[in-house]
Amino acid sequence: MKDLVIPLLVAVIGLAATGLGAIVGARSTRFGAEKNAETVRRQVQDQGAVEHGHWLRQQRLSTYGSFLEAWDECLRITRAPVDVPDPASESLDELREAAGRLAERARRIALLGPEEVTQAAEDLTEGMQEDVEAAARFIRACQAAESAIDDRPVRPEAVAEATEEYRQRHAQLEDLIDAHRGQGRDLRDLDGHPLLADVMRSIAQLRQVSGEAGGALLENVERLSEAVGEAEAMLDVLTRNKEARELSRERFTSAARQALGTPPMPA
């Protein structure tokens, strides 16, 4: 009996060891496979993060550059010399279009970020929109003043004609008086003379056209004063915005450099 038990125990123990070894080996293989799979997954994830970061940087670089191009275009329009007779409307339309492109590119920056660059772009865009509105107010004031002047012309030629008419009639009257005196006649004999009526009509005409010209001139001066007031207000806005724009552009370029120079964080 003992001869049978011992070999049986040895066989059972060997079988158990073999099974345990197989289990341990299987688990080791599985662990190694999972580890390799995690390594591969991490590598793929890191590679994807790097590629996305590169794509994002390229998109930001392109968008930041196009935003500054639109900004420089706006500045070029606002600083362009006036070398045509009536460029106000065309220049304002051109500036509006350029400011619209600036706002569109600022919205794209808001999608790409980061927040610091987005805020600086929005500040620049808002300042330019204020410049456009200030210029529009000034042009409307000038157009209103011009329209009022056209509706109420001074007509200096009418004043000149009335003045010349009065001068001629007055000279004729002086000649008539001298003739009467030379003949020793009484000046009261001139009562009812047609020339006296002509002189009185010339005086009345001169007073009328002078009064009309004076009233028109006064209204025109008031209109021009309003236009000057609008110009001064616009100048204040532009001066204030110029200082703010310089700071906003500096913040934008500084934030853009930092965003483009900061490597992306892997997920």
C-alpha positions in Angstrom: 0.0 0.0 0.0 2.7 2.5 0.9 4.4 1.6 -2.3 1.3 2.8 -4.2 0.6 6.0 -2.1 4.0 7.6 -2.5 4.1 7.5 -6.3 0.5 8.7 -6.4 1.3 11.7 -4.2 4.3 12.5 -6.4 2.1 12.3 -9.5 -0.6 14.6 -8.0 2.0 17.1 -6.8 3.7 17.1 -10.3 0.3 17.6 -12.0 -0.5 20.5 -9.6 2.8 22.1 -10.3 2.3 21.8 -14.0 -1.1 23.4 -13.8 0.1 26.2 -11.5 3.0 26.9 -13.9 0.6 27.0 -16.8 -1.6 29.5 -14.9 1.3 31.6 -13.9 2.7 31.6 -17.5 -0.7 32.5 -18.9 -1.1 35.3 -16.5 2.4 36.6 -17.2 1.7 36.5 -20.9 -1.5 38.3 -20.5 0.1 40.9 -18.3 2.9 41.4 -20.8 0.4 41.8 -23.7 -1.7 44.3 -21.7 1.5 46.2 -20.9 2.5 46.3 -24.5 -1.0 47.4 -25.5 -0.9 50.2 -23.0 2.5 51.3 -24.2 1.3 51.3 -27.8 -1.9 53.2 -26.8 0.1 55.8 -24.9 2.5 56.1 -27.9 -0.4 56.6 -30.3 -2.1 59.1 -27.9 1.1 61.0 -27.4 1.7 61.1 -31.2 -1.8 62.3 -31.7 -1.4 65.0 -29.2 1.9 66.1 -30.8 0.2 66.2 -34.3 -2.8 68.0 -32.9 -0.5 70.5 -31.2 1.4 71.0 -34.4 -1.8 71.5 -36.4 -3.1 74.0 -33.8 0.1 76.0 -33.8 0.0 76.2 -37.6 -3.7 77.3 -37.5 -2.9 79.9 -34.9 0.1 81.2 -36.8 -1.9 81.6 -40.0 -4.9 83.2 -38.2 -2.8 85.6 -36.1 -1.0 86.6 -39.2 -4.1 87.2 -41.2 -5.6 89.2 -38.3 -2.6 91.5 -38.3 -2.8 91.9 -42.0 -6.4 93.1 -41.7 -5.4 95.4 -38.9 -2.6 96.9 -41.0 -5.1 97.4 -43.8 -7.4 99.4 -41.5 -4.5 101.6 -40.4 -3.5 102.2 -44.1 -7.0 103.4 -44.9 -7.2 105.7 -41.9 -3.8 107.2 -42.6 -4.2 107.6 -46.4 -3.9 111.2 -47.6 -6.9 112.9 -49.1 -6.0 113.4 -52.8 -9.4 113.2 -54.5 -12.2 115.9 -54.5 -14.8 113.8 -52.5 -13.3 110.6 -51.1 -15.3 110.5 -47.9 -17.9 108.0 -48.8 -15.6 105.7 -50.7 -13.0 105.8 -47.9 -15.6 105.1 -45.2 -17.0 102.1 -47.2 -13.5 100.8 -47.7 -12.8 101.2 -44.0 -16.0 99.4 -43.0 -15.2 96.5 -45.2 -11.7 96.2 -43.8 -13.0 96.5 -40.2 -15.5 93.7 -41.1 -12.7 91.5 -42.2 -10.8 92.3 -39.0 -13.9 91.3 -36.9 -14.3 88.0 -38.9 -10.7 87.0 -38.2 -11.0 87.9 -34.5 -13.9 85.5 -34.3 -11.7 82.8 -35.8 -9.1 83.6 -33.1 -11.8 83.1 -30.5 -12.2 79.5 -31.8 -8.5 78.8 -31.7 -7.5 80.7 -28.5 -6.0 81.1 -26.1 -8.0 83.5 -24.0 -5.3 86.1 -23.8 -4.9 86.4 -27.5 -8.7 86.3 -28.0 -9.2 89.2 -25.6 -6.5 91.3 -27.2 -7.9 90.7 -30.7 -11.4 91.7 -29.5 -10.0 94.9 -27.9 -8.3 95.9 -31.2 -11.5 95.1 -33.2 -13.7 97.2 -30.9 -11.3 100.1 -31.1 -11.4 100.0 -34.9 -15.2 99.8 -34.9 -15.3 103.0 -32.8 -13.0 104.7 -35.3 -15.4 103.7 -38.1 -18.4 105.1 -36.2 -16.6 108.3 -35.3 -15.6 108.8 -39.0 -19.2 108.1 -40.0 -20.6 110.7 -37.6 -18.1 113.3 -38.9 -19.0 112.6 -42.5 -22.7 112.8 -41.8 -22.2 116.2 -40.1 -20.2 117.5 -43.0 -22.8 116.3 -45.5 -25.6 117.9 -43.5 -23.7 121.2 -43.3 -23.0 121.0 -47.1 -26.6 120.3 -47.8 -27.8 123.2 -45.6 -25.4 125.5 -47.4 -26.7 124.4 -50.7 -30.3 124.9 -49.6 -29.5 128.4 -48.3 -26.8 129.9 -50.5 -25.3 133.2 -49.7 -25.4 134.5 -53.3 -22.7 137.1 -53.2 -23.3 137.8 -56.9 -26.8 139.1 -56.1 -25.3 141.4 -53.4 -22.7 142.6 -55.9 -25.4 143.3 -58.5 -27.6 145.2 -56.1 -24.6 147.2 -54.8 -23.7 148.2 -58.4 -27.3 149.1 -59.2 -27.4 151.4 -56.1 -24.0 152.9 -56.9 -25.1 153.8 -60.5 -28.4 155.3 -59.3 -26.7 157.2 -56.6 -24.2 158.7 -59.1 -27.0 159.7 -61.4 -28.8 161.4 -58.5 -25.6 163.3 -57.6 -25.3 164.5 -61.2 -29.0 165.6 -61.2 -28.5 167.5 -58.0 -25.4 169.2 -59.3 -27.2 170.2 -62.4 -30.1 171.7 -60.5 -27.7 173.6 -58.3 -25.8 174.8 -61.3 -29.0 176.2 -62.7 -29.8 177.8 -59.4 -33.0 175.8 -59.1 -34.5 174.7 -55.8 -33.9 171.0 -55.0 -37.5 170.7 -53.9 -38.3 170.8 -57.6 -36.9 167.3 -57.8 -39.8 165.9 -55.8 -41.5 163.3 -57.9 -38.6 162.9 -60.2 -38.5 159.3 -61.6 -34.8 159.0 -60.7 -35.7 159.4 -57.0 -38.0 156.4 -57.2 -35.3 154.4 -59.0 -32.8 155.3 -56.2 -35.3 154.2 -53.5 -35.9 150.9 -55.3 -32.2 150.3 -55.5 -31.8 150.9 -51.8 -34.6 148.6 -50.9 -33.2 145.9 -53.2 -29.7 146.2 -51.7 -31.2 145.9 -48.2 -33.2 142.8 -49.1 -30.4 140.9 -50.8 -27.9 142.0 -48.1 -30.3 140.7 -45.4 -30.8 137.4 -47.1 -27.1 137.0 -47.6 -26.4 137.8 -44.0 -29.1 135.4 -42.7 -27.8 132.6 -45.0 -24.2 133.3 -44.0 -25.2 133.2 -40.3 -27.0 129.8 -40.7 -24.0 128.5 -42.7 -21.6 129.5 -40.0 -23.8 127.7 -37.4 -23.8 124.6 -39.6 -20.1 124.8 -40.1 -19.6 125.2 -36.3 -21.6 122.0 -35.7 -19.4 120.2 -38.2 -16.3 121.6 -36.5 -17.7 120.3 -33.2 -18.2 116.9 -34.7 -14.6 117.0 -36.0 -13.3 117.8 -32.6 -15.3 115.0 -31.0 -14.1 112.6 -33.6 -10.5 113.7 -33.1 -10.8 113.1 -29.3 -12.1 109.5 -30.0 -9.4 108.8 -32.5 -6.7 110.1 -30.2 -8.0 108.1 -27.3 -8.3 105.0 -29.4 -4.9 105.4 -30.9 -3.3 105.2 -27.5 -5.5 102.2 -26.6 -4.8 100.5 -29.9 -1.1 100.7 -29.3 -1.4 99.0 -26.0 -3.9 96.4 -27.3 -1.6 95.5 -30.3 1.3 95.1 -27.9 -0.7 92.8 -25.7 -1.9 90.9 -28.8 1.6 90.3 -30.2 3.0 89.4 -26.8 0.2 86.9 -26.1 0.5 85.5 -29.6 4.2 84.9 -29.2 3.6 83.2 -26.0 0.9 81.0 -27.4 3.0 80.0 -30.4 6.0 79.4 -28.3 4.3 77.2 -25.6 4.4 73.5 -26.5 1.0 71.7 -26.3 0.3 69.6 -23.2 -0.3 66.0 -24.0 -3.8 64.6 -23.1 
